[in-house]
């Protein structure tokens, strides 16, 4: 069974090694709020000349919706099966 945090708790994990683009999150995880599981994504922003302190931006997304979106993306990338060739039919040629 996948990890399910206790109510009112959550966990995020370092994702920086798996970043595919600069916009990919630095951390990902899950959180349980009143029995509903959310996906947590976070970006670490180091201090800059304009912003003197480091900060973390968080985004929460319903885990079930996220899983459905990921399944749809996988299906879109899956190649379509080749068309049925009427000439060959169902017969095995050997």
C-alpha positions in Angstrom: 0.0 0.0 0.0 1.4 3.5 -0.8 2.3 5.9 1.9 -0.7 7.6 3.5 0.2 10.3 6.1 -1.8 10.5 9.3 -4.5 13.2 9.4 -3.0 16.7 9.6 0.5 15.6 8.6 2.5 15.2 5.5 5.9 14.7 4.1 8.0 16.2 1.3 11.1 14.7 -0.3 14.0 16.2 -2.1 13.3 16.2 -5.9 16.3 18.3 -7.1 18.2 15.3 -8.6 15.1 14.4 -10.7 14.4 18.0 -12.0 13.8 17.9 -15.7 13.5 21.7 -16.2 14.2 24.8 -14.2 10.5 25.0 -13.5 10.3 21.5 -12.0 9.7 21.4 -8.2 12.6 21.1 -5.8 10.5 19.0 -3.3 7.4 16.8 -3.7 5.3 14.8 -1.3 1.8 14.2 0.1 -0.3 15.7 2.9 -3.5 14.5 4.6 -6.0 17.3 5.4 -9.2 16.0 7.1 -8.9 12.6 5.3 -8.3 14.1 1.9 -4.8 13.4 0.4 -3.1 16.3 -1.4 0.1 16.3 -3.5 2.5 18.9 -2.2 5.1 20.5 -4.5 7.6 23.1 -3.3 10.3 25.3 -4.8 13.2 26.6 -2.8 14.1 30.3 -3.5 17.5 31.3 -2.2 18.2 34.8 -1.1 18.8 37.5 -3.8 19.7 41.1 -3.8 16.0 42.0 -3.8 14.8 39.3 -1.3 17.2 39.0 1.6 15.8 35.7 3.1 15.4 32.3 1.5 11.8 31.1 1.1 9.8 28.2 -0.1 6.8 28.4 -2.4 4.2 25.7 -1.9 1.4 24.4 -4.1 -1.2 21.9 -3.1 -3.1 19.7 -5.6 -5.8 17.0 -5.0 -3.8 13.7 -5.3 -6.7 11.9 -7.1 -6.9 14.7 -9.7 -3.1 14.6 -10.1 -3.1 10.8 -10.7 -5.8 11.2 -13.3 -3.9 13.9 -15.1 -0.7 11.8 -15.1 -2.6 8.8 -16.5 -4.1 10.9 -19.3 -0.6 12.2 -20.2 0.8 8.7 -20.3 -2.0 7.6 -22.6 -1.4 10.6 -24.9 2.2 9.6 -25.2 1.4 5.9 -25.9 1.6 5.3 -29.7 -1.5 4.3 -31.5 -1.7 0.7 -32.6 -1.1 0.1 -36.3 -4.2 0.0 -38.5 -5.7 -3.4 -39.3 -4.7 -4.6 -42.8 -7.7 -5.9 -44.6 -5.5 -7.9 -47.1 -3.7 -9.9 -44.4 -6.9 -10.5 -42.4 -6.8 -12.9 -39.4 -4.9 -15.7 -41.1 -1.4 -16.6 -40.0 0.8 -16.7 -43.1 2.8 -19.8 -42.0 
